[in-house]
Amino acid sequence: MNANTNTPGQRPAGPDESAQLLSRTARDLPAGRHQFHKERLMARIQQEQRTETTTPAGARRFRLPRPSITLPLAAAAVAGAVVVVLALPAGGPGALATGPAMTTPVGVATTQGVPELLDRISLAAAEGPRPAVRPGQYLYIESQTSDTFLKTVGDKTTLASYALHRRQKWNSPDGTRGWLIDPASNPGSGGETLSLPDEHGRPPVATLNTPSYDYLDTLTTDPDELLAKIYRETKGKGTSPDQQAFTTIGDLLGETYPPAQLYPALFRAAAKIPGVVVVQGVVDALGRHGVGVARLDGNSGQREEWIFDRTTHVFLGRRTVQVAAAADAGAGAVIPPGTITFTSAITHRAVVDGIRQTPSNGG
């Protein structure tokens, strides 16, 4: 979710950039905080940072922005640097296959019908089944996802995309225990923990940017109050308050399992964000056609799209599409309109009895 993030977030820095970020931010963090943020960030790769991984052939990979749950700036800088250290070179054990950049026709956006559509979506969300979570159980989210990145070999930079792959995440309701399996962020492994205490041995404190199910269950369901809280808690993040509010809700839709009362309230709150549009004919990562609720980030030229079934209005997934050509000054490349920089389709959301248990094997 929060897949924004999300986004949505920042992009993990490259090796040289990482060293600079560490030198600027390490002194601002208490002792032991680096390890805490290193582990927490692996599931929350930030939208505005850039991952650079050097391959055996000398190629470099820069991840384009994607939605994700965000962390404080200093923490993100430090943890993002560590992500680069842990990443395996392309072609190594467990590395994902890559291919041409994902593309799509840029759908026409309109502000007409936004409140009506989100009202229907919120009604569908209120009527759908939601889980009852018992102590000791885990919230399981499985999706199919892919990213587009800038690949540089020598002096030539091209766009490429990772193969569509399964992403699995488990979280305890209180947010103190969790597990992530994502070949894109940690190839060749059996996953990584999301359940570290902080440097004082205390469990992580849940916020809108690092939410737990129990925390979400305490939030107001009044859309005006909920949106006001989102603006307060995300102040200073993202490219604008409105875009960050939209991204934050998108992260909650894609990366969490919102409680029954909160789920429809998120859509009613989104309807009050300026700049939200409807886009017809959008397609999720599995090729399911639907209708999109979207917002354009005028700074990056990217449009974040939430995708819903056209008939049932069930949430299918989300994607980020480059709507206007944008130059990446660091990589010396232009990202053309129609490039899908991130896509994700939810395949399972369930309550299971243990980490690494899925609905198909007894959850």
N, C-alpha and C positions, 0 to 999 in steps of 0.2 A: 502498500500500500503501500510514499507515503507526504516497484516497484515509482510512491514518490512516497517513501517518501514518499525519493519518492520517491524531486523533486523531489521536492520535490526533493535546497540542499546545495552541496558544493562538490566539485570534482576533485578526486585525490591527486595530489601534486606529484610531479616527476621527481627523480632523484636529486637533481641540482636544486630545484625549487623546494623540495622537502627539507634539505639542509638549511636553507634560508628560513623556512617557516619554523623549524625547530629552534634555531638560534634566537628568533624573535619571541617565541611563545613559551619555551621550556621554563624560563625563569618565572613565568606567571602562574605556573601550576604547582600545587603542593607535591611533596615527595610521594611517589607511588601512584600519582594520578595518571601518568603516562600509560602504564600497563592497563589500568581500568579503561581508559578511552580507546586504547588500541583494540581491545577485545569488543567493546561495545560498537565501534564504528564498522566492523566487518559486515554487519547487516544493514548499515545505514550509510552507504556510500553517498556523499553529498553531491548535490546537483551542479554546483558551480566550480568544483575542483576538477582536475584533469589527471587521469592515470596514465603514466608513461612506463611501459615495460619493454626493455631491450631484449630482442629475440636473438638466437644464435647467429642469424644471418645479418644482424645489424638493423633490423626493422624496429621501428618504435610505434607504440600504440597509444593513442590519446582517446580516452573515453569522452564521448559527448555528454552534455548535461542530461540527467534523467531524474525523475521524481524520487524522493526518498525521505524518510524521517530525518530531521536535521539535528545537529548537536551545536553547542556553543562554539563560536569561532575559534577560540584558542584551542579547545579540545579537538576540534575537527582538523586543525592544521597539524597538530602533533600526531593524532591517530592516522590521518591521511598519509603522513610520511611513512608510517610503519606498514600500511597496506602495501605500498610499493615494495618494501623489503620482503614481504611474505609472498607476493605474487610469483607464480612460476612462469618462466619464459614460454612463449608460444611454441607448440610442438613438443613440450615436455609431457611427463606422465599426467594423464587425465585432462590435457588441454582440449578445449572445445574447438570443433571445426569452425572455419570461417568461410564467408563467401561474399558476393557483391553486396553493396549497401542496400538495405530495405528501402523501398520507395512506395508511394501511393499518390493517386490524384489528390490534390488539395481541395477538399470539400468547401462548398460555399457556406459561410457563416451568416446567421441572422439573429437579431435580438427578438424577433417576433416569436411569441409562443414560449418563451423561456419560463415564465412563472407557471403557466399551465402544465408544461412538461414536467417540471420539477415537482409540482403538486401531485401529478399522477405517479411519479417515481416514489415520492414520500409515502403515498397511500399504499403502493405495492410493497414498500419496505416494511410498513407497519403490519401488513397482513401476512407477511412471510414468516416461516418458522424460525425461531431463534433458540439458541442452546440454553439449557440450564447447566451451569458449571458447578461441579462438586469439588471440595478440597482434594488436592492430590491429582486432579485431572489437568489436561493441557489443551490449549486452543491450537488447532492445527490449520495451517493455510498452505495450500499447494497451488502453484501456478506454472504456466508455461511462459517463458520470458526470453527476450533478446535485446541486445544493445548494438548500436552502430558506433564505430570508432574511426579515428583517422590513423591510417597506417603509413608510416614513413620508412622508405628504404632508400638510403643514400640521400639524394636531393629530390626524390619523387614522393609526393604525398597523395594517397588515394583514400576513398571511403570504403569501409568493409563492415560486415556485420557478423556477430557470433551466430552460430546455429541456434535455433529455438531449443530450449532446454528446460528441464524441470527444476523448479525451485521449491524447497520445502522448509517450513518454519514452524517450530513448536515454542509456545510460551505458557508458563504457568499463569493463572489469573492475577497473581500479585506481582508478576513481572520479575521475580527473583531467580527464576530458572528458565532456561530456554536453550534451543539448539537450532542451527541453520545449516542446511545443505544447499549450496549454490556453486556449481562448477565455474561460474564466471568470476566470482570473488575469491574462491579458494579451490582451484582445480586439483584433482588427484587426491583429495582427502575425503574422509567420511563425514566431514562437517566440522562445525566449530561451536564452542559454547557461547551463549548469550547471557550467562548467569554468574558474572563476577560481582563480588562486593566492591565497595570503594576502598580507598587506601586505609580507612579506619575500620574496615570489616563490616560496614553497614551496607544493606541492600541498596540498589539504585533508587533514586527518588523519581517517581513517575511524573511526567509533564505531558503536555500536548505533543511535544517533539520526541519524547521517549515514553510513550503511553503503555500502561498495563490495562488489562480488562477491568480490574477492580477500580482503577482510577477513572476510566471512562464511565463506569457505572455511577460515579458521583457527580458527573457533569450535569448542568442544567439542560433541560429539553426545550426551554423557551428559545426559539431561534434568534431573537434579538439579543438576549443575554449571552447565548452561546457564541454568536458571532463577535460580540464585544469582547468576550474572554479570549477568543482566538486572536483578535487584533492586539490585545494587550500583551499576550504571552509571546507573540511573534514579532513584536515591535523591533525594528532595526534589522530584521532578517530579510533575505530575498531581495529582489529588484524593486519591489514596491509593496506597500501594505496590502493592497487588494490582491495582487498576484500571490503573495505569500499566504494570505488567508485561503485562497482557492487551492493552492498546493497543499497546505496543511490538511484541509478536508479530504483532498484526493489521497493523501498518504494514509489517512485513517480508513478510507474505503478499501484501499488496496493492500495495506500492510497489517490491519488488525481485524478482529471480529467484533464489531461494535455491538454493545448490548441492545436489547430489543427497543427500549425507550429512546435511546440516543440515535439509533440508525435513521429513522425518518426525520429527526430534527436536524441532522447534518445536511440533508437535501433542502430543507426549508431555509436553513441558514445560508446555504450556497446561493439560493435564489435572490438574496439581498446584496450580493457582492456586485459592484459595478463592473460592466464589461463582460459578463457571462453571456454566452451565445449558444445557439443550437446549430449543430452540423449534421446533415443527413448523409446516409451512405457510408458511415465509418465502419471499419472492420477491426476486430481484435486479433490477438496473436494467433488464434486458432482458425481464423478465417470466418468467424461468425459475424454476420452483418447486423448492424444496429443503428441507433441514433446516438449522437454525441452531445454531451454537455461540456462546453469548452471555454477556455479563456486564452487570449493571445498575450504573451509577454512581449511588449513592444521593444524591449531592450535587446533581446536575443533573437526575435523573429520566430520564436517557437510557440506552438499552440499545444497546451495540455488538454487532452480529450478524455473524458470519462464515457465509457461505452455501455449502453443499455439495450436489452432486447426490445425490439420495436413493438412487440405485442404485450409481453408480460411486464416490461419495464424493470426486469431483474438486472442488477449490475453484472456485467460480463468481464470487464477489465478496463485498462486504460493504455493510452499511448501518447507520445510526444512527437509532433510533426513540425518540421521546419517549413514555415509558411512563406517567409521572405528570405532571400539569399543573405547569408551571413559569412563574413570572413573571420577565420580563426587566425589571429595575428601570430600566435605562438607557433602554430604548425604550418603557416603559410598556405592555407587551403581555404576554399570556398565551399560552404555547405549549401547545395542548391535546394530550392523549394521542392517539396515532395519527399524529402528524406525523412524516414522514420528513425528518430534517434533512440527511442525506447518503446517497447511494446510488451504488454503483459496480459494474460488471460487467466482469470481465476478458474481452477478446475475442481477444487475441493475446499470447503471450510467446514470443520467439524470439531467436536470435543472428543478427545481420546484419553486413554488411561495412562499413557506413558510417553516419554520422549522416544522418538524414532518409531512410534507406533502410528499406523495410518488406518483410515476407515476400512481399507481392504484387508488388513491383517489383524483385525480384532478391535479397532478403535470404535 
